Amino acid sequence: MAITTGGIGNRRSRGAAPLSEINVTPFVDVALVLLIIFMITAHVMEYGIDINVPKTQTVASSTKERPVISLNKAGELYLGKEAVNVNRLVETVHARYPQQTSVFVRADRETTYDVLAQVLAALGQAKLNVSLVTQPDEGRKP
């Protein structure tokens, strides 16, 4: 006399279909980890030029797309990621961004004021509105 216990092997012998559901839990876990990694590293990949901007108590945020002029502590000037001569800055801005009337200026906190003043004067003569990029200072209390 044969005895069957009703285990998994019996299910197949009775004609029941195999379980064919996709387990999405590992996919969701990997997707969330990747999302967190990209959120953390997104601000690092924002600009390719290493500039330590000054910190201020109040910082206005802007969502407008404008050309970014960067000035590092060695006094080198960049429009986007390409080096630019200060004497040709205005015509380069007008050539690359013909309808633009304002720019962002990111200057390192250790940049000499003379170089920054030359850049601001050139942009002011061209009637371009200048917004200086700064960082919020969490250490100071208002």
Order of alpha helices (4+ residues) and beta strands (2+ residues): alpha-alpha-beta-beta-beta-beta-alpha-beta-alpha-beta-beta
